[in-house]
Amino acid sequence: PQTVQIVRQGEATPYWFKINPLYWKKMVIKAFSTPNNKKMNPPEKLLTADNPALRQRAKAMRQEMSEAEAKLWQHLRAGRLNGYKFRRQQPIGNYIVDFMCITPKLIVEADGGQHTEQAAYDHARTAYLNSLDFTVLRFWNHEILQQTNDVLAEILRVLQELEKQPAR
């Protein structure tokens, strides 16, 4: 199912509709309203790749994480960082991000040596993610492995700072 947001005319509260592509004629399978606060999740359409090959690649990447990604994931998974929930190897648009916290909108990237040669690609990717109101944090693999506590402290600082900001 895909999720779309609809604001009815004359109403301030948006409604989220779960739509199953197999039943477009029936359209709405489940509708639910969300409270009007900044913790409202973005539509899942951003988070689901329409490209099956990209989804398959993300699934494979979850099995082949680098040492730095695996170490960072052990600290981010299951709400271990102050209760913030992260996803790993998540497709967004045509990209796969290493770690993503939906609320507040933060993406954490673990960069290896290959990123020195693909700076233009990383810049375009970051610009796209910023256009979706995500904040992107990048750490080198050696920073994650050697200064794990400092990396986690910076991630937590940015998450708390994003929570203080008004909803975009």
C-alpha atoms as an extended CHARMM CRD file, in Angstrom:
* protein
*
       168  EXT
         1         1  PRO       CA              0.0000000000        0.0000000000        0.0000000000  PROA      1               0.0000000000
         2         2  GLN       CA              1.0150000000        3.5860000000       -0.6200000000  PROA      2               0.0000000000
         3         3  THR       CA              0.1510000000        6.4880000000        1.6680000000  PROA      3               0.0000000000
         4         4  VAL       CA             -1.1030000000        9.8240000000        0.3800000000  PROA      4               0.0000000000
         5         5  GLN       CA             -2.1350000000       12.9380000000        2.2570000000  PROA      5               0.0000000000
         6         6  ILE       CA             -5.4070000000       14.6710000000        1.4730000000  PROA      6               0.0000000000
         7         7  VAL       CA             -6.6480000000       17.8840000000        3.0530000000  PROA      7               0.0000000000
         8         8  ARG       CA            -10.3830000000       18.2530000000        2.6890000000  PROA      8               0.0000000000
         9         9  GLN       CA            -11.6610000000       21.6770000000        1.7270000000  PROA      9               0.0000000000
        10        10  GLY       CA            -12.5960000000       23.7090000000        4.7880000000  PROA      10              0.0000000000
        11        11  GLU       CA            -10.7580000000       21.3880000000        7.1930000000  PROA      11              0.0000000000
        12        12  ALA       CA             -7.3830000000       22.0360000000        8.7840000000  PROA      12              0.0000000000
        13        13  THR       CA             -6.6440000000       18.4150000000        9.6860000000  PROA      13              0.0000000000
        14        14  PRO       CA             -5.0020000000       16.3550000000        6.9390000000  PROA      14              0.0000000000
        15        15  TYR       CA             -6.0900000000       12.7860000000        6.3970000000  PROA      15              0.0000000000
        16        16  TRP       CA             -3.7190000000       10.0170000000        5.3910000000  PROA      16              0.0000000000
        17        17  PHE       CA             -5.0780000000        7.3660000000        3.0630000000  PROA      17              0.0000000000
        18        18  LYS       CA             -3.5800000000        3.9330000000        2.5720000000  PROA      18              0.0000000000
        19        19  ILE       CA             -4.0800000000        2.9970000000       -1.0580000000  PROA      19              0.0000000000
        20        20  ASN       CA             -3.4190000000       -0.4040000000       -2.5280000000  PROA      20              0.0000000000
        21        21  PRO       CA             -2.3150000000       -0.0430000000       -6.1870000000  PROA      21              0.0000000000
        22        22  LEU       CA             -4.1950000000       -3.2440000000       -7.0370000000  PROA      22              0.0000000000
        23        23  TYR       CA             -7.5010000000       -1.5750000000       -6.1870000000  PROA      23              0.0000000000
        24        24  TRP       CA             -7.2210000000        1.9160000000       -7.6930000000  PROA      24              0.0000000000
        25        25  LYS       CA            -10.9210000000        1.9330000000       -8.5840000000  PROA      25              0.0000000000
        26        26  LYS       CA            -11.9070000000        1.4820000000       -4.9550000000  PROA      26              0.0000000000
        27        27  MET       CA             -9.1240000000        3.9490000000       -4.0300000000  PROA      27              0.0000000000
        28        28  VAL       CA             -9.3520000000        4.2260000000       -0.2550000000  PROA      28              0.0000000000
        29        29  ILE       CA             -8.6760000000        1.1330000000        1.7760000000  PROA      29              0.0000000000
        30        30  LYS       CA             -8.0050000000        2.7560000000        5.1210000000  PROA      30              0.0000000000
        31        31  ALA       CA             -8.2700000000        6.3970000000        6.1320000000  PROA      31              0.0000000000
        32        32  PHE       CA             -6.9910000000        7.8120000000        9.3760000000  PROA      32              0.0000000000
        33        33  SER       CA             -6.4850000000       11.3110000000       10.6690000000  PROA      33              0.0000000000
        34        34  THR       CA             -3.3250000000       12.4170000000       12.3900000000  PROA      34              0.0000000000
        35        35  PRO       CA             -2.9260000000       14.9870000000       15.1310000000  PROA      35              0.0000000000
        36        36  ASN       CA             -1.8690000000       18.3930000000       13.8920000000  PROA      36              0.0000000000
        37        37  ASN       CA              1.6170000000       18.4790000000       15.3860000000  PROA      37              0.0000000000
        38        38  LYS       CA              5.2050000000       18.3800000000       14.2000000000  PROA      38              0.0000000000
        39        39  LYS       CA              5.6120000000       14.6510000000       14.8730000000  PROA      39              0.0000000000
        40        40  MET       CA              3.4390000000       13.7330000000       11.8730000000  PROA      40              0.0000000000
        41        41  ASN       CA              5.2790000000       11.2600000000        9.6410000000  PROA      41              0.0000000000
        42        42  PRO       CA              5.9110000000       12.1110000000        6.0010000000  PROA      42              0.0000000000
        43        43  PRO       CA              3.9750000000       10.1620000000        3.3870000000  PROA      43              0.0000000000
        44        44  GLU       CA              5.4700000000        6.7230000000        3.0100000000  PROA      44              0.0000000000
        45        45  LYS       CA              5.5840000000        7.2580000000       -0.7490000000  PROA      45              0.0000000000
        46        46  LEU       CA              8.9000000000        9.0330000000       -0.2130000000  PROA      46              0.0000000000
        47        47  LEU       CA             10.1840000000        5.9940000000        1.5890000000  PROA      47              0.0000000000
        48        48  THR       CA              9.0840000000        3.3170000000       -0.8400000000  PROA      48              0.0000000000
        49        49  ALA       CA             10.9320000000        2.9410000000       -4.0650000000  PROA      49              0.0000000000
        50        50  ASP       CA              8.7990000000        2.2560000000       -7.1190000000  PROA      50              0.0000000000
        51        51  ASN       CA             11.8980000000        0.6060000000       -8.5370000000  PROA      51              0.0000000000
        52        52  PRO       CA             12.0180000000       -3.0920000000       -7.5310000000  PROA      52              0.0000000000
        53        53  ALA       CA             15.7280000000       -3.2810000000       -8.3890000000  PROA      53              0.0000000000
        54        54  LEU       CA             16.4510000000       -0.4170000000       -5.9500000000  PROA      54              0.0000000000
        55        55  ARG       CA             14.4370000000       -2.1340000000       -3.1990000000  PROA      55              0.0000000000
        56        56  GLN       CA             16.3200000000       -5.3760000000       -3.8580000000  PROA      56              0.0000000000
        57        57  ARG       CA             19.6690000000       -3.5440000000       -3.7420000000  PROA      57              0.0000000000
        58        58  ALA       CA             18.7100000000       -1.9310000000       -0.4070000000  PROA      58              0.0000000000
        59        59  LYS       CA             17.8230000000       -5.3470000000        0.9710000000  PROA      59              0.0000000000
        60        60  ALA       CA             21.1800000000       -6.7250000000       -0.1800000000  PROA      60              0.0000000000
        61        61  MET       CA             23.0080000000       -3.7370000000        1.3370000000  PROA      61              0.0000000000
        62        62  ARG       CA             21.4230000000       -4.5110000000        4.7250000000  PROA      62              0.0000000000
        63        63  GLN       CA             23.1320000000       -7.9050000000        4.5490000000  PROA      63              0.0000000000
        64        64  GLU       CA             26.5280000000       -6.4910000000        3.4360000000  PROA      64              0.0000000000
        65        65  MET       CA             27.0450000000       -3.5420000000        5.7770000000  PROA      65              0.0000000000
        66        66  SER       CA             30.5500000000       -2.2060000000        6.2420000000  PROA      66              0.0000000000
        67        67  GLU       CA             32.1990000000       -2.5270000000        9.6380000000  PROA      67              0.0000000000
        68        68  ALA       CA             31.4900000000        1.1390000000       10.4010000000  PROA      68              0.0000000000
        69        69  GLU       CA             27.8270000000        0.8490000000        9.3530000000  PROA      69              0.0000000000
        70        70  ALA       CA             27.3710000000       -2.2820000000       11.4770000000  PROA      70              0.0000000000
        71        71  LYS       CA             28.9170000000       -0.5910000000       14.5170000000  PROA      71              0.0000000000
        72        72  LEU       CA             26.7740000000        2.5280000000       14.1120000000  PROA      72              0.0000000000
        73        73  TRP       CA             23.6320000000        0.4340000000       13.5380000000  PROA      73              0.0000000000
        74        74  GLN       CA             24.1660000000       -1.3420000000       16.8650000000  PROA      74              0.0000000000
        75        75  HSD       CA             23.8330000000        2.0430000000       18.5950000000  PROA      75              0.0000000000
        76        76  LEU       CA             20.9610000000        3.4050000000       16.4590000000  PROA      76              0.0000000000
        77        77  ARG       CA             18.6620000000        0.3880000000       16.1290000000  PROA      77              0.0000000000
        78        78  ALA       CA             15.5580000000       -0.2520000000       18.2120000000  PROA      78              0.0000000000
        79        79  GLY       CA             15.4180000000        3.2740000000       19.6650000000  PROA      79              0.0000000000
        80        80  ARG       CA             18.7380000000        2.8390000000       21.5190000000  PROA      80              0.0000000000
        81        81  LEU       CA             19.7360000000        6.4760000000       20.9280000000  PROA      81              0.0000000000
        82        82  ASN       CA             17.3680000000        8.3140000000       23.2930000000  PROA      82              0.0000000000
        83        83  GLY       CA             14.3320000000        6.5570000000       21.8190000000  PROA      83              0.0000000000
        84        84  TYR       CA             14.8360000000        7.8610000000       18.2640000000  PROA      84              0.0000000000
        85        85  LYS       CA             13.8700000000        5.2450000000       15.7030000000  PROA      85              0.0000000000
        86        86  PHE       CA             16.1310000000        4.7410000000       12.7120000000  PROA      86              0.0000000000
        87        87  ARG       CA             15.8410000000        2.7240000000        9.5250000000  PROA      87              0.0000000000
        88        88  ARG       CA             18.8860000000        1.4050000000        7.6940000000  PROA      88              0.0000000000
        89        89  GLN       CA             19.5990000000        1.2140000000        3.9590000000  PROA      89              0.0000000000
        90        90  GLN       CA             16.3300000000        2.9680000000        3.1540000000  PROA      90              0.0000000000
        91        91  PRO       CA             15.3940000000        3.8340000000       -0.4620000000  PROA      91              0.0000000000
        92        92  ILE       CA             14.2880000000        7.4490000000       -0.9510000000  PROA      92              0.0000000000
        93        93  GLY       CA             13.5940000000        8.5410000000       -4.5060000000  PROA      93              0.0000000000
        94        94  ASN       CA             16.4050000000        7.0770000000       -6.6200000000  PROA      94              0.0000000000
        95        95  TYR       CA             18.8450000000        6.8690000000       -3.7110000000  PROA      95              0.0000000000
        96        96  ILE       CA             19.5070000000        4.5350000000       -0.7920000000  PROA      96              0.0000000000
        97        97  VAL       CA             20.4630000000        6.2690000000        2.4530000000  PROA      97              0.0000000000
        98        98  ASP       CA             22.5050000000        4.5370000000        5.1450000000  PROA      98              0.0000000000
        99        99  PHE       CA             20.4340000000        5.5190000000        8.1940000000  PROA      99              0.0000000000
       100       100  MET       CA             17.2730000000        7.5790000000        8.4420000000  PROA      100             0.0000000000
       101       101  CYS       CA             15.2770000000        8.9170000000       11.3580000000  PROA      101             0.0000000000
       102       102  ILE       CA             11.8380000000        9.9340000000       10.0780000000  PROA      102             0.0000000000
       103       103  THR       CA             10.9070000000       12.1430000000       13.0160000000  PROA      103             0.0000000000
       104       104  PRO       CA             12.7400000000       14.4730000000       13.0830000000  PROA      104             0.0000000000
       105       105  LYS       CA             13.9490000000       14.2370000000        9.4970000000  PROA      105             0.0000000000
       106       106  LEU       CA             17.5980000000       13.2110000000        9.7570000000  PROA      106             0.0000000000
       107       107  ILE       CA             19.7740000000       11.0940000000        7.4900000000  PROA      107             0.0000000000
       108       108  VAL       CA             23.1470000000        9.7810000000        8.6610000000  PROA      108             0.0000000000
       109       109  GLU       CA             25.6690000000        8.6680000000        6.0640000000  PROA      109             0.0000000000
       110       110  ALA       CA             28.7730000000        6.5740000000        6.7300000000  PROA      110             0.0000000000
       111       111  ASP       CA             31.2940000000        7.5300000000        4.0610000000  PROA      111             0.0000000000
       112       112  GLY       CA             34.1290000000        5.2570000000        2.9990000000  PROA      112             0.0000000000
       113       113  GLY       CA             37.0780000000        6.0510000000        0.7680000000  PROA      113             0.0000000000
       114       114  GLN       CA             35.0000000000        5.8470000000       -2.4340000000  PROA      114             0.0000000000
       115       115  HSD       CA             33.2510000000        9.0900000000       -1.5020000000  PROA      115             0.0000000000
       116       116  THR       CA             36.3770000000       11.1470000000       -2.2000000000  PROA      116             0.0000000000
       117       117  GLU       CA             36.0070000000       10.2910000000       -5.8970000000  PROA      117             0.0000000000
       118       118  GLN       CA             32.2540000000       10.8740000000       -6.1000000000  PROA      118             0.0000000000
       119       119  ALA       CA             31.9090000000       14.2910000000       -4.4800000000  PROA      119             0.0000000000
       120       120  ALA       CA             29.6570000000       15.6510000000       -7.2620000000  PROA      120             0.0000000000
       121       121  TYR       CA             27.2830000000       12.6820000000       -6.9120000000  PROA      121             0.0000000000
       122       122  ASP       CA             27.1720000000       13.0850000000       -3.1150000000  PROA      122             0.0000000000
       123       123  HSD       CA             26.4990000000       16.8160000000       -3.4910000000  PROA      123             0.0000000000
       124       124  ALA       CA             23.5440000000       16.1980000000       -5.8530000000  PROA      124             0.0000000000
       125       125  ARG       CA             22.2300000000       13.4770000000       -3.5650000000  PROA      125             0.0000000000
       126       126  THR       CA             22.4390000000       15.7310000000       -0.4980000000  PROA      126             0.0000000000
       127       127  ALA       CA             20.7030000000       18.5500000000       -2.3820000000  PROA      127             0.0000000000
       128       128  TYR       CA             17.8510000000       16.2050000000       -3.3010000000  PROA      128             0.0000000000
       129       129  LEU       CA             17.4770000000       14.9770000000        0.2950000000  PROA      129             0.0000000000
       130       130  ASN       CA             17.5750000000       18.5640000000        1.5880000000  PROA      130             0.0000000000
       131       131  SER       CA             14.7850000000       19.4400000000       -0.8530000000  PROA      131             0.0000000000
       132       132  LEU       CA             12.6680000000       16.8490000000        1.0120000000  PROA      132             0.0000000000
       133       133  ASP       CA             13.4580000000       18.7230000000        4.2660000000  PROA      133             0.0000000000
       134       134  PHE       CA             15.9080000000       16.0840000000        5.5180000000  PROA      134             0.0000000000
       135       135  THR       CA             19.0770000000       17.1330000000        7.3070000000  PROA      135             0.0000000000
       136       136  VAL       CA             22.0650000000       15.0510000000        6.1860000000  PROA      136             0.0000000000
       137       137  LEU       CA             24.9810000000       14.2290000000        8.4920000000  PROA      137             0.0000000000
       138       138  ARG       CA             28.0840000000       12.6060000000        7.0180000000  PROA      138             0.0000000000
       139       139  PHE       CA             30.7990000000       10.8150000000        8.9650000000  PROA      139             0.0000000000
       140       140  TRP       CA             33.9040000000        9.0850000000        7.6660000000  PROA      140             0.0000000000
       141       141  ASN       CA             34.1240000000        5.3780000000        8.4650000000  PROA      141             0.0000000000
       142       142  HSD       CA             37.2860000000        5.8770000000       10.5390000000  PROA      142             0.0000000000
       143       143  GLU       CA             35.4550000000        8.4750000000       12.6760000000  PROA      143             0.0000000000
       144       144  ILE       CA             32.6450000000        6.0090000000       13.3740000000  PROA      144             0.0000000000
       145       145  LEU       CA             35.0950000000        3.2320000000       14.2640000000  PROA      145             0.0000000000
       146       146  GLN       CA             37.5500000000        5.2810000000       16.3460000000  PROA      146             0.0000000000
       147       147  GLN       CA             35.3560000000        8.0330000000       17.8450000000  PROA      147             0.0000000000
       148       148  THR       CA             31.9900000000        6.2940000000       18.1780000000  PROA      148             0.0000000000
       149       149  ASN       CA             30.8860000000        8.2240000000       21.2640000000  PROA      149             0.0000000000
       150       150  ASP       CA             31.6430000000       11.5730000000       19.6170000000  PROA      150             0.0000000000
       151       151  VAL       CA             29.7010000000       10.5540000000       16.5030000000  PROA      151             0.0000000000
       152       152  LEU       CA             26.7060000000        9.4450000000       18.5870000000  PROA      152             0.0000000000
       153       153  ALA       CA             26.8380000000       12.6580000000       20.6240000000  PROA      153             0.0000000000
       154       154  GLU       CA             26.7700000000       14.7300000000       17.4270000000  PROA      154             0.0000000000
       155       155  ILE       CA             23.8430000000       12.7320000000       16.0080000000  PROA      155             0.0000000000
       156       156  LEU       CA             21.9260000000       13.1740000000       19.2700000000  PROA      156             0.0000000000
       157       157  ARG       CA             22.7150000000       16.9040000000       19.3850000000  PROA      157             0.0000000000
       158       158  VAL       CA             21.3890000000       17.3950000000       15.8540000000  PROA      158             0.0000000000
       159       159  LEU       CA             18.2630000000       15.3060000000       16.5530000000  PROA      159             0.0000000000
       160       160  GLN       CA             17.4590000000       17.3770000000       19.6400000000  PROA      160             0.0000000000
       161       161  GLU       CA             18.1140000000       20.5950000000       17.7300000000  PROA      161             0.0000000000
       162       162  LEU       CA             15.7620000000       19.4790000000       14.9270000000  PROA      162             0.0000000000
       163       163  GLU       CA             13.0490000000       18.6610000000       17.4620000000  PROA      163             0.0000000000
       164       164  LYS       CA             13.2180000000       22.2370000000       18.7980000000  PROA      164             0.0000000000
       165       165  GLN       CA             12.6800000000       23.7250000000       15.3400000000  PROA      165             0.0000000000
       166       166  PRO       CA              9.1110000000       24.4350000000       14.2350000000  PROA      166             0.0000000000
       167       167  ALA       CA              7.6250000000       22.0060000000       11.7230000000  PROA      167             0.0000000000
       168       168  ARG       CA              8.6670000000       22.8600000000        8.1680000000  PROA      168             0.0000000000
